[in-house]
């Protein structure tokens, strides 16, 4: 695999760290800025809003630029956002800085996924995407805990300066390792890129991402009360168990990438089915400490096994605009974060018990499975018969077709 994937992974590590570290620093930030915890929670929402808006917007407006230039520019924006976060004098400035930090997130992963797949042979495309995402999963295992400890002992501003340093290292890696290329848009430019997102299968693929990862966040958002109230863990043990989730996510990411190179559809469906099973078993597994720890790790494995397949599925359905579609998929991941947490919260508010968000997540995963099946069914109906008993069918490789004779 190309060494350039390391540069993408370094950028992903920095992005993953800054995205999730705020959850652990909320008390410190609230105390320093003299605001309430709920007000500090808006900083998490500001970042997510930046991702949702910035992912398709930045991918679209940079459509005629070199991918290498775009990646370096996005990471420079990331560094600026985190440096401004460290220097923010009050809550309002920090909200704006967090929004700015989130803007390049989705576009970086979207354009990076296209770069990764273009650097390898067709049979290794999913694996290349999983190696880029490896930086994101490793951030949950190492980056977030270390950054949280740094913020708690040295001050939260030092944490964001440290993340900025990771961003600078990513810029150097991208400049050194990513090859020069031409524009990554179609000849039709921005209008052509936007037109490529119109077909129904593209939206069904994005819907699969929202439902599938919404299933994860429905449960993961409330994993702490599940572990303490149902499994009987002490609050101090939750951090270690979340690291265990990161280990499972890393394993699932690598496994999903390898399997998807053999069967994209099979890996996607298999991952979603596994997610339905794991989440359905949560009420049973959360009864003892050992089985609860196993459930946390299996949740990470099952959910992130679908990450690379989902990314490639969207790129496949919008093969004329893979960068824009891939970036839009990152916005879908963040919508899944917000939507899944909201649905899980509804079950708790209704009094269904601590593990009820996981059961709701199982329903969302089943919905994602149905939407993915619909997307592929619609594609089959779009096959056009031609004279001579030939038909043209889309392959799993973007921007390619092949003729199949009966």
C-alpha positions as CSV (number, residue, x, y, z in Angstrom):
1,X,0.0,0.0,0.0
2,X,1.3,3.5,-0.8
3,X,3.1,5.4,1.9
4,X,0.9,8.4,1.0
5,X,-1.9,6.7,2.9
6,X,0.1,7.5,6.1
7,X,-0.3,11.2,5.4
8,X,-4.1,10.8,5.1
9,X,-4.1,8.7,8.3
10,X,-2.2,11.5,10.2
11,X,-4.7,14.0,9.1
12,X,-7.6,11.7,10.1
13,X,-5.9,11.2,13.5
14,X,-5.9,14.9,14.2
15,X,-9.5,15.3,13.1
16,X,-10.7,12.4,15.2
17,X,-8.9,13.7,18.2
18,X,-10.4,17.3,18.0
19,X,-13.9,15.9,17.2
20,X,-14.2,13.8,20.3
21,X,-11.9,15.4,22.9
22,X,-14.4,18.2,23.7
23,X,-16.7,15.7,25.4
24,X,-14.0,15.0,28.0
25,X,-13.0,18.7,28.4
26,X,-16.5,20.1,28.8
27,X,-16.2,20.6,32.6
28,X,-12.8,22.3,32.3
29,X,-14.0,24.6,29.5
30,X,-17.2,25.5,31.3
31,X,-15.3,26.3,34.5
32,X,-12.7,28.4,32.7
33,X,-15.2,30.4,30.6
34,X,-17.8,30.7,33.5
35,X,-20.6,29.0,31.6
36,X,-22.8,26.0,32.4
37,X,-22.2,22.5,31.2
38,X,-25.3,22.6,28.9
39,X,-23.9,25.8,27.3
40,X,-20.5,24.2,26.9
41,X,-22.3,21.3,25.1
42,X,-23.1,23.7,22.3
43,X,-19.4,23.6,21.4
44,X,-19.9,19.9,20.4
45,X,-23.0,20.9,18.3
46,X,-21.1,23.8,16.7
47,X,-18.4,21.4,15.4
48,X,-20.9,18.9,14.0
49,X,-22.8,21.8,12.3
50,X,-19.5,22.8,10.7
51,X,-19.0,19.3,9.4
52,X,-22.5,19.0,7.9
53,X,-22.2,22.4,6.1
54,X,-18.6,22.3,5.2
55,X,-18.5,18.7,3.8
56,X,-20.5,19.2,0.6
57,X,-19.8,23.0,0.3
58,X,-16.0,22.8,0.4
59,X,-15.9,19.8,-1.9
60,X,-18.1,21.6,-4.4
61,X,-16.3,25.0,-4.4
62,X,-12.9,23.3,-4.8
63,X,-14.1,21.0,-7.6
64,X,-11.5,22.3,-10.1
65,X,-8.5,22.3,-7.9
66,X,-5.9,19.6,-7.5
67,X,-6.8,17.1,-4.8
68,X,-3.3,17.5,-3.2
69,X,-3.9,21.3,-3.0
70,X,-7.4,20.8,-1.6
71,X,-6.2,18.4,1.1
72,X,-3.4,20.7,2.2
73,X,-5.8,23.7,2.2
74,X,-8.3,21.8,4.3
75,X,-5.8,20.8,6.8
76,X,-4.5,24.4,7.0
77,X,-8.1,25.5,7.8
78,X,-8.2,22.8,10.4
79,X,-5.0,24.1,12.1
80,X,-6.4,27.7,12.0
81,X,-9.7,26.6,13.7
82,X,-7.9,24.7,16.5
83,X,-5.4,27.5,17.1
84,X,-8.2,30.0,17.4
85,X,-10.0,27.6,19.8
86,X,-6.9,27.7,22.0
87,X,-6.8,31.5,21.9
88,X,-10.6,32.1,22.2
89,X,-11.3,34.7,25.0
90,X,-14.9,33.8,25.5
91,X,-17.7,31.3,24.7
92,X,-18.8,33.1,21.5
93,X,-15.4,33.1,20.0
94,X,-14.9,29.5,20.9
95,X,-18.2,28.5,19.3
96,X,-17.1,30.2,16.1
97,X,-13.7,28.6,16.2
98,X,-15.2,25.1,16.8
99,X,-17.5,25.7,13.8
100,X,-14.4,26.6,11.7
101,X,-12.6,23.5,12.9
102,X,-15.5,21.3,11.7
103,X,-15.7,22.8,8.3
104,X,-12.8,20.9,6.7
105,X,-13.6,17.6,8.4
106,X,-16.0,16.0,5.9
107,X,-14.3,17.4,2.8
108,X,-10.9,16.0,4.0
109,X,-12.3,12.5,4.4
110,X,-14.3,12.8,1.2
111,X,-11.5,14.0,-1.0
112,X,-9.0,11.8,0.9
113,X,-11.1,8.7,0.1
114,X,-10.9,9.4,-3.6
115,X,-7.1,10.0,-3.4
116,X,-6.7,6.7,-1.5
117,X,-8.7,4.6,-4.0
118,X,-6.9,6.2,-7.0
119,X,-3.5,5.2,-5.6
120,X,-4.2,1.5,-5.5
121,X,-5.3,-1.4,-7.7
122,X,-9.1,-1.9,-8.0
123,X,-9.0,-4.9,-5.7
124,X,-7.5,-2.9,-2.9
125,X,-9.8,0.2,-2.9
126,X,-11.8,-0.6,0.2
127,X,-8.6,-1.5,2.1
128,X,-7.0,1.8,1.2
129,X,-10.0,3.7,2.6
130,X,-9.9,1.7,5.8
131,X,-6.2,2.6,6.3
132,X,-7.1,6.3,6.0
133,X,-9.9,5.8,8.5
134,X,-7.4,4.0,10.7
135,X,-6.3,7.4,11.9
136,X,-9.8,8.1,13.1
137,X,-10.2,4.9,15.0
138,X,-6.7,5.1,16.6
139,X,-7.6,8.6,17.7
140,X,-10.4,7.1,19.9
141,X,-7.9,4.6,21.4
142,X,-5.0,6.9,22.0
143,X,-5.4,10.5,20.8
144,X,-8.6,11.3,22.8
145,X,-7.5,9.9,26.2
146,X,-4.1,11.5,25.9
147,X,-5.5,14.8,24.8
148,X,-8.1,14.7,27.6
149,X,-5.4,14.1,30.2
150,X,-3.3,16.9,28.8
151,X,-6.2,19.3,29.0
152,X,-7.2,18.3,32.5
153,X,-3.6,18.7,33.8
154,X,-2.2,21.5,31.6
155,X,-5.3,23.3,30.6
156,X,-7.8,22.8,27.8
157,X,-6.1,25.4,25.6
158,X,-2.9,23.4,25.5
159,X,-4.9,20.5,24.1
160,X,-6.0,22.5,21.1
161,X,-2.5,23.8,20.5
162,X,-1.4,20.2,20.6
163,X,-4.0,19.3,18.0
164,X,-2.9,22.2,15.8
165,X,0.6,20.7,15.9
166,X,-0.8,17.4,14.7
167,X,-2.4,19.3,11.8
168,X,1.0,20.9,10.9
169,X,2.5,17.5,10.9
170,X,-0.3,16.3,8.6
171,X,0.3,19.3,6.2
172,X,4.0,18.4,6.0
173,X,3.2,14.7,5.3
174,X,0.6,15.6,2.6
175,X,3.0,17.9,0.9
176,X,5.8,15.3,0.9
177,X,3.8,12.1,0.1
178,X,0.7,12.9,-1.9
179,X,1.5,13.0,-5.6
180,X,0.6,16.0,-7.8
181,X,-2.5,15.5,-9.8
182,X,-4.9,17.4,-12.1
183,X,-8.4,18.7,-11.2
184,X,-10.7,16.2,-9.6
185,X,-13.9,17.5,-11.2
186,X,-15.7,16.3,-14.3
187,X,-15.5,18.5,-17.4
188,X,-19.0,19.9,-16.5
189,X,-17.5,21.5,-13.4
190,X,-19.6,22.3,-10.3
191,X,-22.9,21.9,-12.2
192,X,-21.9,18.4,-13.3
193,X,-20.8,17.4,-9.8
194,X,-24.1,18.5,-8.3
195,X,-26.1,16.7,-11.1
196,X,-24.3,13.5,-10.3
197,X,-26.0,13.6,-6.8
198,X,-29.5,13.6,-8.2
199,X,-30.1,9.9,-8.9
200,X,-32.2,8.0,-6.3
201,X,-29.5,5.3,-5.6
202,X,-27.1,8.0,-4.4
203,X,-29.7,9.3,-1.9
204,X,-30.5,5.8,-0.8
205,X,-26.8,5.1,-0.2
206,X,-26.6,8.3,1.9
207,X,-29.7,7.2,3.7
208,X,-28.0,3.8,4.5
209,X,-25.2,5.7,6.1
210,X,-27.6,7.8,8.2
211,X,-29.6,4.8,9.4
212,X,-26.6,2.5,9.8
213,X,-24.4,4.8,11.9
214,X,-27.4,6.3,13.6
215,X,-27.8,2.8,15.0
216,X,-24.3,3.1,16.5
217,X,-24.8,6.5,18.0
218,X,-28.2,5.6,19.4
219,X,-26.4,3.2,21.7
220,X,-22.9,4.7,22.0
221,X,-24.3,8.1,23.1
222,X,-25.7,6.4,26.3
223,X,-23.1,3.7,26.8
224,X,-21.9,5.2,30.1
225,X,-25.3,4.8,31.9
226,X,-25.7,1.4,30.5
227,X,-22.3,0.3,31.9
228,X,-22.9,1.9,35.3
229,X,-26.7,1.2,35.8
230,X,-27.0,-2.2,34.1
231,X,-23.6,-3.8,34.2
232,X,-22.6,-2.4,37.6
233,X,-19.3,-0.7,36.6
234,X,-17.9,2.2,38.6
235,X,-17.9,5.5,36.8
236,X,-14.1,5.5,36.8
237,X,-14.0,2.4,34.7
238,X,-16.0,3.9,31.8
239,X,-12.9,5.6,30.2
240,X,-11.1,2.2,29.9
241,X,-14.1,0.6,28.4
242,X,-14.4,3.3,25.8
243,X,-10.8,2.6,24.9
244,X,-12.0,-1.0,24.4
245,X,-14.6,0.3,22.0
246,X,-11.8,2.0,20.1
247,X,-9.9,-1.3,19.9
248,X,-13.0,-3.0,18.5
249,X,-13.6,-0.2,16.0
250,X,-10.0,-0.4,14.8
251,X,-10.3,-4.1,14.2
252,X,-13.7,-3.8,12.5
253,X,-12.4,-1.0,10.3
254,X,-9.4,-3.1,9.0
255,X,-11.6,-6.2,8.7
256,X,-14.3,-4.4,6.8
257,X,-11.8,-2.9,4.4
258,X,-10.2,-6.2,3.6
259,X,-13.5,-8.1,3.2
260,X,-15.1,-5.3,1.1
261,X,-12.4,-5.7,-1.5
262,X,-13.7,-9.2,-2.1
263,X,-17.4,-8.4,-1.8
264,X,-18.6,-4.8,-1.2
265,X,-22.3,-5.7,-1.0
266,X,-21.7,-8.8,1.1
267,X,-19.5,-6.9,3.6
268,X,-22.0,-4.1,3.9
269,X,-25.0,-6.4,4.4
270,X,-23.0,-8.6,6.7
271,X,-21.9,-5.7,8.8
272,X,-25.4,-4.3,9.2
273,X,-26.8,-7.7,10.1
274,X,-24.0,-8.1,12.7
275,X,-24.9,-4.6,14.1
276,X,-28.6,-5.6,14.4
277,X,-27.6,-8.8,16.3
278,X,-25.1,-7.1,18.6
279,X,-27.5,-4.3,19.5
280,X,-30.4,-6.7,20.0
281,X,-28.3,-8.6,22.5
282,X,-27.3,-5.6,24.5
283,X,-30.1,-6.0,27.2
284,X,-28.8,-9.5,27.8
285,X,-25.0,-8.7,27.6
286,X,-25.3,-5.7,29.9
287,X,-26.2,-7.9,32.9
288,X,-22.6,-8.8,33.9
289,X,-19.3,-6.9,33.7
290,X,-17.5,-9.4,31.5
291,X,-20.3,-9.7,28.9
292,X,-20.8,-5.9,29.0
293,X,-17.1,-5.4,28.1
294,X,-17.5,-7.9,25.3
295,X,-20.6,-6.0,24.0
296,X,-18.8,-2.7,23.9
297,X,-16.0,-4.2,21.8
298,X,-18.4,-6.0,19.5
299,X,-20.3,-2.8,19.0
300,X,-17.2,-1.0,17.7
301,X,-16.2,-4.0,15.5
302,X,-19.7,-4.4,13.9
303,X,-20.3,-0.7,13.4
304,X,-16.9,0.2,11.9
305,X,-16.8,-2.9,9.6
306,X,-19.4,-1.0,7.6
307,X,-17.4,2.3,7.4
308,X,-15.4,1.6,4.3
309,X,-18.2,-0.3,2.4
310,X,-20.6,2.7,3.1
311,X,-18.0,5.1,1.8
312,X,-17.4,3.1,-1.4
313,X,-21.1,2.5,-1.9
314,X,-21.8,6.2,-2.1
315,X,-18.8,6.8,-4.4
316,X,-20.0,3.9,-6.6
317,X,-23.6,5.3,-6.9
318,X,-22.2,8.8,-7.8
319,X,-19.3,7.8,-9.9
320,X,-19.3,11.0,-11.9
321,X,-18.7,13.1,-8.7
322,X,-16.9,10.8,-6.3
323,X,-15.3,13.7,-4.3
324,X,-18.6,15.5,-3.7
325,X,-20.5,12.3,-3.0
326,X,-17.8,11.1,-0.6
327,X,-17.8,14.4,1.3
328,X,-21.6,14.3,1.4
329,X,-21.4,10.9,3.0
330,X,-19.3,12.5,5.8
331,X,-22.1,14.9,6.4
332,X,-24.4,11.9,6.6
333,X,-22.2,10.4,9.3
334,X,-22.7,13.5,11.4
335,X,-26.4,13.6,10.8
336,X,-26.4,10.0,12.0
337,X,-24.6,11.1,15.2
338,X,-27.2,13.7,16.0
339,X,-30.2,11.7,14.9
340,X,-29.1,8.5,16.6
341,X,-28.5,10.3,19.9
342,X,-31.9,11.9,19.7
343,X,-33.7,8.7,19.0
344,X,-31.9,6.9,21.8
345,X,-32.7,9.7,24.2
346,X,-36.4,9.4,23.3
347,X,-36.4,5.7,24.6
348,X,-34.8,6.8,27.8
349,X,-37.3,9.6,28.3
350,X,-40.1,7.2,27.7
351,X,-38.9,5.1,30.6
352,X,-37.9,1.9,28.7
353,X,-34.7,1.4,30.7
354,X,-31.0,2.0,30.4
355,X,-30.4,-0.4,27.5
356,X,-33.4,0.7,25.4
357,X,-31.3,3.0,23.2
358,X,-29.5,-0.1,22.0
359,X,-32.7,-1.8,21.0
360,X,-33.7,1.4,19.1
361,X,-30.3,1.2,17.5
362,X,-31.1,-2.4,16.3
363,X,-34.2,-1.0,14.6
364,X,-32.2,1.7,12.9
365,X,-29.6,-0.9,11.7
366,X,-32.4,-3.0,10.3
367,X,-33.7,0.1,8.5
368,X,-30.3,0.7,7.1
369,X,-30.2,-2.8,5.8
370,X,-33.6,-2.3,4.1
371,X,-32.5,1.0,2.5
372,X,-29.2,-0.6,1.2
373,X,-31.2,-3.4,-0.3
374,X,-33.5,-0.9,-2.0
375,X,-30.5,1.0,-3.4
376,X,-29.2,-2.1,-5.1
377,X,-32.6,-3.2,-6.3
378,X,-33.1,0.2,-7.9
379,X,-29.8,-0.1,-9.7
380,X,-30.9,-3.5,-11.1
381,X,-34.0,-1.9,-12.6
382,X,-31.8,0.8,-14.3
383,X,-30.0,-1.9,-16.4
384,X,-30.9,-1.2,-20.0
385,X,-31.1,-4.1,-22.5
386,X,-29.3,-3.6,-25.8
387,X,-29.5,-5.4,-29.2
388,X,-27.5,-8.6,-29.6
389,X,-28.5,-10.0,-26.3
390,X,-26.1,-7.6,-24.5
391,X,-26.7,-5.4,-21.5
392,X,-24.6,-2.7,-19.8
393,X,-24.2,-3.0,-16.1
394,X,-22.3,-0.8,-13.6
395,X,-19.4,-2.3,-11.8
396,X,-18.2,-1.6,-8.3
397,X,-15.4,0.5,-9.7
398,X,-16.4,4.2,-10.1
399,X,-16.5,5.7,-13.7
400,X,-16.2,2.3,-15.4
401,X,-18.7,0.0,-17.1
402,X,-18.4,-3.3,-18.7
403,X,-20.3,-5.3,-21.2
404,X,-21.6,-8.8,-20.2
405,X,-22.8,-11.3,-22.9
406,X,-25.3,-14.0,-22.0
